[in-house]
């Protein structure tokens, strides 16, 4: 069997003009993970990233602590689920938004204090994602969850074709693909998979074992390397 290490990217620059880059804390989280692997293992045989800058930056920071010459490639199939597009669509004037979501949009826009704004965003994000998942809020330009999950599984199939038996590959991605692959391994329904999205820590490790026709969960959301409480973040 081969070993798949799913790493959610480290903390990005939430509420900044350019979200898609690591924060100072995120860069620290990535280096902590790299040092942990260097000292305690495992030693990946290859590194894979999705297309986002924050995913690439996490992989590069980790790689600084690993042996040189590791193969690194990008697979766009491990891009995030576009909840950002779905959530931001709710404040477009031309969009028909259910009243229960509109009230959460207003609460988020009116929140001033950072922690209150973060809470309001999380409430909005979870409500919008749930409405989208169940077809109560349709965003034509975004994938459905089923389309997204199929896309992520195509990425897994590509890994199966490139990773030799008994090898370890680390995939630097986002919370959505982590949840989609766990769903594939556990055969759980879509609402359960969506719940997993909200539980995945930045720079956490989820481990799966795979062959050409099997996928088995070994560990989920490991953060032992992030020993200090300040290093534990979701956003």
Beta strands, then each sheet from edge to edge (+ up, - down):
strand 1: 2-8
strand 2: 46-49
strand 3: 71-74
strand 4: 168-173
strand 5: 205-210
strand 6: 215-222
sheet 1: 3+ 2+ 4+ 1+ 5- 6+
end
